[in-house]
Amino acid sequence: MNQEILINVTPRETRAALVEDGVLQEIYIERTRRKGLVGNIYKGTVTRVLPGMQAAFVELGLARTAFLHASDIARGHHAAEEASDAPPPVPDIRELLHEGQQVLVQVLKDPLGSKGARLTTRISIPSRYLVYMPEGGGVGLSTRIEDAAERERLKGHIDSYAPAHAAGGYIARTAAEGASPEALRADMLFLNKLWENVREAGTQAKSGERVHEDLPLAVRILRDLSGESLRAVHVDSGETAERMRQFTRIFMPAMVERIAEHAGPKPIFEQHGVEAEIQRALERKVPLKSGGHLVIDQTESM
C-alpha cells in the first residue's frame, strides 16, 4: 500500500488529499476565515472573580474577555480521585484564583455572539494516536475501541512507557487501535517534547500572548497521517513546504526528505486526478455499482 498526500494552498483555503495506490481516500479543507480558537493556549490574567457563579473572567487580548469556570481548573492529580467514580467536589473559586493572577489556559469553546471564549487550565495536547494531559494522570482509552484484548494491550504499552518520559496522563485515541508499540512510544516522545516547548514558552510569554496554536492543516495532516506507508508529500506552496520541513526536522526527521514542492505543468489536484474525483463526489446524481443511483438534493431542513 502506497500513500501520498497532496496539499493545495490558496489565500482562501488549504486543501489536503490522501491518495492511496492512486485512488483518492480522504479530503480535508481548512478555510482561512473560519479558523477557530479551540485548542489554542494563552497566557491570561484574571480580571474578575465571581464567587456566585463559581467562575472568573480572564483577559487574553481577544475582542471579549474569556470565561473560566471552577470545574475547568486543574487542581493536580491525586490517586484517590482516579480510583473514585464520583467527581471530586469543586472548591470555592476564590481558593483557586485571585484577581491579577496570571494563568496558562486553553480555549474550550470559541466566542459566540456576546459571549467570550470558554477556557480550561486542564490542558490537553493531541497527536495521531494519543492525547497528553500534563495535569492529568493514568491512562484512558477511546470508547470506540471496543475489543477488550486491544484495550488491555494499549493500556499495557502506554503504562510501560509513560513513567520514563514525563508526568501526566494519556488517552488513546480511536486511531491507536492496532498501532505498534514503537508508534505509540514515538507519539509519547513527540507529545512530551511539544509540551516542554509549550511550557517554556508559557513562562516567557507576557499576559495576553498566544503560547501555542493548534497546527495548521498542512502540518496537522503530517502529524496525524504519517507512517511507513506514506511515500511522499507534494505541496504547491514553497512557504508551506518549508514550514512542514521545519516541523519534521524537530519532531519527525524521517519525513523531511519525503516533502517535495509540486512543479508540474498543471495544478496539483488536477494533475493527480483529485479535482475530478471531488467533482464526481459532489454531483447530485451518484451512480451505484449495482446499476442504480442515488439523487441527493439540498432542502430547507438539511
N, C-alpha and C positions, 0 to 999 in steps of 0.2 A: 504494500500500500504506500503510494507516494502522495504526499500532500504539499500544496503550495498555498501561500497567502498572497493575495493581490490587494494592494491598497491604492485607492484613488483619492487624491486630496484636491479640494477646490475651496475658494473663500467661504462658500455657504455651508459645505458639509464634507465629512470624510466618510468614505465607504470602504469596507474591507470584505473580501470574499475568500472563503475557504474552498479550495478546489482539491478534490481527491481523485486521482487517476484520470484527470481531465474533465471531471464532472463537478459542477457547482453543488456544494453541500449546504453551505450557510452563507448568509449575507448580513452584515452589520452596518448600521448607519448612525452617525452622530452629527447632529446639526449644530452649527456654531451658536445660533441664537437660543437654543433650548438646553444648553448645558446647565445643569443644576448645581447646587452646593452640597448635596448629600454626600457624605464621606470625607469632605474637606475637614482639615484640622486647623484650628486657630488658637492664637494666644489672646485671651479675652480678659476684660476687667469687670468685676461685679459692680454694677452701678446702683442696684437697689435690691434689698431682701424683703420678701413679703411673707411673714410667718403664717398669715391666714390662708394663703394659697399654697404654702409649702414649696415656694418657688423663688427664683431670683431672675433679674434681668441682667444680661451680660452684653457689654459693648464690644463688638467685633470689627467695627469700622464699616459695617454694611449700612444700607439705607434705613433699616429699622433695627432697634435693639432686639437681641435674641432672648429666648426663654429657656430656663434650665430648671426642671422640677427636681425635688429632693430624691425621688425614686430613681433618677437618672445619674446620680452622683456616686462614683465608686468610693467604697469605704474600706478597701483592702480585702484580701481573700482570707477566709477562715475555714478550716477543715470542718468545723461543726455546721457551718452554713451549707457546705457542699453535701454533707450527709443527710441533711434535713430536706424533706419535700416542701415544707412550708417556707415561703419567702421571709427573710428577716424583717423585723419591724423597721420602719423608716424613721430615723431620728428627726428631731426638730431641725428645720433648715438653718436656724441660727447656730446650731452646733457644727454645721458643715461649711458654711460660708459667711463672709462678712463683707461689707461694702469696701471697695478699693482693692479687694483681693484679686490677684492675677491667677487665672486657671487655664489649663490646656483642655480644649473642648473639641468635640466632633459634631458635625451637623447631622441630625437625625431626620429632620423634615425641612423642606425648602420653605421660604417665606410664602405666605398665601394671603392675598388681599391686604388687610391692615395688620395682619399678624406677622411677627418676626419669625425667624427660623427657630426650630426646637433643637436643643442641644443635649449632649451627654458627655460625661467625663469617662464613661466606660468605653474607651477607645477600642475599636476593632479594625484590623488590617487584613484584607483578603489576599489570597494568592490563588493559584489554579486549583489546588486540592484542599487547602486549609484556610481557616480564619484564625488569626492570632489575636489574643486579648491580653495585653500586658498586665492589666489589673485583675485578670481572672485567675482561674485555677482549674486543674483537672482536664479531662478530655470529653468533648461532646461529639455526637455524630448526627448527621442529617437524618431526619425521619424517613427520607425517601430511600435510604439504604436499609432494605428490609431483611436481607439474608442474615440470620443470626451468626453464622460462621464468619461471614465477611466483616460484620460489625466487631466481632471479637478479634479478628486478625488486625483490623485497622487500629483498634484501641491498643492492642499489644505493641504494635510497631511505634505508634506515637508516644505511648508511655515510656518505651525503652529509649527513645531519642531525646525526649523533652528535657529531662533534668540536665543533660550535658550542654544544652545551648543557652537557655535563659528561663527566668521565672515567668509565670503567666500560664494561661490556658489556651487550648486549641479546640477548634471544631472542625471535624472532617466534612467537607462539602460533598454533595452528591457525586461530583466528578471524581472523587477519591476512590470510588468503588472500583476495585481491580487494579489500582495503582501499585506499582512496585515499591518495596521498602526504600530503594535508592531514590525514587522520585519523591516520596514523602519526606525523606531526610533533606533532599535538596530544597524542597519547599520551605521546610522549617529554617534552614540556614538563610534562605532568601528573606524570610519574614523577620528573623532576628536582626539581620543586617539593616533592613529597611527601618525597623523600629529604632535601632540605635541612631540612625541618621535623623529620624523624626525627633527623637528625644533631645539630641544635641541641638538641633535647630530650634526646638522649643525653649531651651534655656537661654539662647542668644537672642530670640525674637523680642521685638517690642510689642506692647499691647496693641491689638487690632491687626496684627500681621498674620497672614496665612502661612502656616508652618508646613502644611502638606496638602496637596491636591490629588484627588484620585487621578490615575493615569489617563491620558487621552487615549482615544480608541486605538490608534496605530501602535502604541506601546502596550496598552492593556491586552490587546489580542495576542501579542507575543508572550506575555505573562501567562495567559490562560490556555493557549493552544500549542505552544511549542512542545516538541517531543522528538523522539528519534525518527519518526516517520515524516517530519516536516523537512522537506528537501530544500526549499527556497522561499524567500520573501521578496516580492517585487513591488517597488514603490515608485510612483510617478512624481514625487517631490523630493528634491535634493535635501531641503531643510528637514523634512520629516525623516528621511532615511538617516541623516546624521544624528538626529535625536534618538532614533531607535538604536543606532550603533553605540551611542554613549551609554544608554541604558544597559545594553547587553554586555558591554565591556565590564561593567561593575557587577552585574547580577547573573549574567548568562554568557560567559565568554565563548562557549562553543557555538553560539548563534551568530557571532559577529560576521563571519565570512559568508553566511547564507543570505545576508541582506544585500540586495542589489537594486540600483536605480533602473527604472524602465526607460529604454532608449529605442523602442520600436517605432515604426512609421505611423502606427495607428494608436488611438487612446488605449490605455492598458486594459480596460474591461472589454472593449470592442475586439482587440487583438486576440484575447483569450476566450471569446465567445460568451463572456459573462453578461454583457449588456443584453444580448438576445435572450438568454435564459431568464433574466429578470423580467423582460417584457412579456415572455410567454407565461410566467408565473402570475403576472398582473392582469392577464386577459380576462374578460368577462366570461368567456366560454372555455372550460377546461376539459380537454379530451381524456377519457379513461382507457386503460389497456383493454378493457372488455369490449370496447367499441361504443360505449355510451359516452355521455358527457355531463358535466355539471355547469350550471349557469349561476354566477354569483353577482348579485346586484346590491348596491348600497341603498339602504332605506332610511327612513326618518329615525327609527328606533335603533338602528345599528349602522 
